[in-house]
Amino acid sequence: MTAFLATLGGKLADTWLSLLVLPGLLYLSVAAAGSVLGHRDPFGHHLLIDRIDTLAGTPATHSPGTVVLVAALVLATSAGASRLAGALGGGVERLWLGDWPRPLRPAARALTRRRVQRWSAADARYRQALTQRALRAAAESRAVPGPDAPDSPSAPDDPAGGTPAPTTAELGEARNLIALSRPARPTWMGDRLLAADARVHRAYAIDLTSAWPRLWLLLPDTAHGEIQAARTALTAAARRAAWGLLYVLPALWWWPAALIAAVTFAGAWRQARLAVHEFAELVEAAVDLHGRDLATALGIPCEERLTAVEGLEITRTLRKGT
């Protein structure tokens, strides 16, 4: 028990130091240094040196009580700033996933409509290219040349000699960059999670919302760890984006902080997209690999691969008739 408590205390101390103190100390340092440097001389380190020398020469800095009080105040302020970043990170995550608050819902609906229009146009181009390729393949299969007929040259993609027409793979990728399925959220991340639900339902007729808590109880520890790691990465990215937003405040009196804010937020946004994509892929993989286990646990016969027949029975069972 003593060893367990010592290990737990060490982990809590490491977490408190890495998540609360260090980011907050860095933020306070930037804000304090920026207040000294200002916009006119943003990189004038001599100003910082002069201010530190002035503070070191005051009698209060030689008092142990004052030093302890200032240190405690700095630590408390750092922890408070980190707590604020954590709370703000939760809001950023909600916005990224398309769960916008009521005052922003008109903007969310307008943005969703715009994304639907873009996706529909890209999907129409992709399907048209598929149709044209199928027609060309059918025409080429019907045109069987005689033994003495010369081989007819294939028609160029662009007879005018301009930019080659995009391939069907490129058109499909352009559509998928907007969303994997018809958009229903104002953001790509929100639609990426909804796409996992739609793809599972299309393949197996399983309602992922009702099936996931039961499936989670059946997953092995390895799958739990991978999915939780992806989910934790999304939360960490949202917290980092919140720090980027907080750095906008010292940018009011020290403009280089705006660069810190932009770089921090852009990196966090990129990390969040990767985390959401990985999380959605892992959720789909869990259904693909352990969907039969869920059917068996519910008493639904599934001797071979999981199909829509068993999936529909799973959905009916879990919805309990609703």
N, C-alpha and C positions, 0 to 999 in steps of 0.2 A: 504493500500500500504506500509506503514511503517513497519507493522508487517511482510508482505510478504518479503520485502527486508532484514529485520533482519534475518528471517528464512533462506532465500537463502544465505545470507552472512555466516551464521553459518555452513550451509551444505558445502559451498565451502571451508571454513576454515578447517572443519573436513576432507574433501577429500584431500586438499592440505597437511595437516599434516600427514594423514595416508598413502597416496600413494606416496608422494614425499619426505617429510622431514624425517620421521622416518626410512624407509628402507635405505635411503641414509646415514643418520647419523650412523646407525649400520654398514653399509659397510665401511664408512670412519674410524670408531672406530677400526674395525678389521684390516684394512690396516695400520693404524697408530700404533696400538699396536704391530702388527706383525713386522713392520719395526724396532721396538725397541727390541723385544724379539729375533727374528731371529730363525734359525734352531738349534743352539747349546743348547739354554735354552728356549724352546718354552713356558714353563709354569712358568718362573721365574718372579713372580709378583713384586719382589723387584726391578727389573730393571725398571718397569713402575713407581714405587713409587719414585725412584731416579730421573727419567727423569721429573716427574711432579714437584718434589721439586726444581729441577734446573730451570725449566721454571717459577715457582712461584717466585723465588728469583730474576729474572731479572727485571730491572727498567721498561721495556716496558709493563709488565703485569699490572702495577699499573696505567697506563694511560687510562682514559675512551675512548679516541678516538681509541686507539689500540684495546681495548676489543670489541668495537662496530664494528670496521673494520674486526677483526678476526671472530666475530660471523656472520657478513653478508657474509663473504667469505665461512665459513663453510656451512651456509644455502644454498648459491648459488651452491656450489659444490655438496651438498646432492641432491638438486633438479636436477642438471645436471646429476648426476649418475642415478637417478630414471628415468629421461627422456631417458637416454641411455638404461636402462633396458626395458622400455616400447617399444622402437624401436626394440631392440633385441628380445623381446618377440613376436613381429609380425612375425619376421623371423622364430623363433622357431615354432610358430603355423603353418606357411606355410609348414615347413618340416614335422611336425607331420601329417598334413592332406594330405601329398603326393604331394603338389604343389611345386616341386623342381625347382630351377632356371636352366637355360640352361646348365651351366657348369657341373651340377650334374645329368643331365638327363640320360647319359649312365649308371651311377651307379644306378639310379632309375629303369631303364628298366631291368638291371641285377637282382636287388633285387625283382622286380615284377615277373620276370620269375621264380626265386627260390621259391617265395611264391606260385605261381601257381602250380609248381611241387609238393610242400608239400601238398597243398590243394587237388589236384587231387588224390594223393596217399591216403590221408585220406578219401576222398569221395568214392574212389573205395572200400576201406576196409569196409566203412559203408554200401554201397549198397550191397556188397557181403554178409555181415552179415544179412541184411534184406532178401535177397534172400534165404539164408540158413534157416532162421527162418520160412519163408513162406513154404518152401519145407518140413520142419519137421512138421509144423502144418498140411499140407495137408496129409502127410504120416500117422500121428497119427489119423486124422479124417477118413481115409480109413480103418485103422486097427481096426475093431470092435471085441473085444474078445468075445468068447462064455460065457455062464453063468457059466460053470465049469472051465474056463481057468483061471489060476493064473494071477494076475496082473504082467505085465512085468516091471521090474525096469527101471527107466529112465536112459538114458545114461549120464554119468558124463560129465561135460564140458571139463575136461582134464583127459582122461583115463591114461595118463602116470604119473599122480600124481604130476605134476609140478604146475606152476602158472596157475590159472584159466584163460580161455580165456575172453577177454573183452566183455562186453555186447554191444548190439546195442546202448543203451543210452550213454555208455561211448565212443563208437566210434564216435557217432554223436557230442558229446561234444568236443572231440579232434579235429574234423573237424571245428567246429564252433569257437574254440579258434584261429584258423588261420584266418578264415573269415566266415561270414554268407553266402556269395555267392562267386562265382569265383573271385579271387583277380584281381583287375585292377590298384591298386596303390601300391607303395613300402612300405606302412605302414598300420598297423592294423586300425588306426583311420581313415585314408582316405577311406579304404574299408568299414568301419562301416557306414560311411555316404552314400557311394554309394550303400550299401546293402539296406538302407531304400528306396532309389529311385527304386532299382530293385524289391524289395518286393511289393511296391505300384503298380508298373507297372504290375507285374505278377498277382496281385490280382484284380486290377481294370482297367488295361490298361490306367492308367493316367500318363501323363508325368509330374512328380513332379516339374521339373525345371520351366516349364511354368505355372503350376497350383498353386505353392506355394504363389507367391505374391498376387494373387486373394483370395486364401483361407485365407491368413493372415488377410486381411481386414474384413473377416467375423467371425473371431474367437472372443470369448468373452474375457473380460479383464483377467479373471482367467487363461485362456490358454496362453494369451500373457505373463503374469507374469511368469508362469512356464517355458515357452520356453526361454524367455529372461534370466531367472536366470541360466538355464543350459548353455546358450551361454556365459554369463558373467563368469561363473565358468571356462569355457575353456580358456577364455582370461586371467583370473587371474592365472590359472595354467601355462600358457605360460610365463607370466611375472615372476612368481616365478622360473621357469626353467631358465629364462634369468639371474636372480640374481645368481642362482647356477653357471652358466657359468662365470659370472663376478668374483665370488669368487676364480676362478682358478688363477687370476692375483696375489692377495696377497699370494697365496700358493707358489709362486716362492721364497718368502723370509721367509714365516712362514708356515710350512707344515700342521699344524692343519686346516688351511683354506681349504685344499683339502677335509678333512672330511666334513666340512660345505658344500662345493660345491656338494659333492656326495649325502649327505643326502637331501639337498634342491632339487636337480634335480630329484632324485628318487621319492621323495614325490610329486613333481609337475607332473611328468610323470604319476604316479598312479592316481592322481586327474584328470588329463586330460582324461585318458581313461574312467573313470567313467562319466565325464561330456559329452564326446562324445557319449557314450552309452545312457545316459539319454536323450540327445538332439535328437538322432535318434529315440528313442522310442517315445518321445513326438511328433515328426513330424509325425510318422506313426499313432499315436493315434489321432492326429488332423484330418488326412485324414479319419480314420475309423469313427470318431464321427461326423464330419462336412462335409464329402464329399457330402452328400445329399443336404446340404445347398448351396454348390457351384453349384451343378447341377441345383437346383431351381433358384438360382440367375442368371444363364446363360439362363434360359428359357428351360431347358431340363427336360422333365417329369421324375420324380423319386418318385413314390408313396410309394414303399416299400424300401427294402435294396438296397444299391448301388451295382451294378454288373459291369462286364466288358463292357456290352452294353452301359450303361450310361457313364462309364468312357472313352470309346473310343470316344463317341460323345463330351465329355468335352475336350479331347485332340485335336480333329479336330477343335473344336471351338476356343480354345486358340492358337493353332498354326496358325490359320487364313489361312489354306490351304497349308502351307509349310510342 
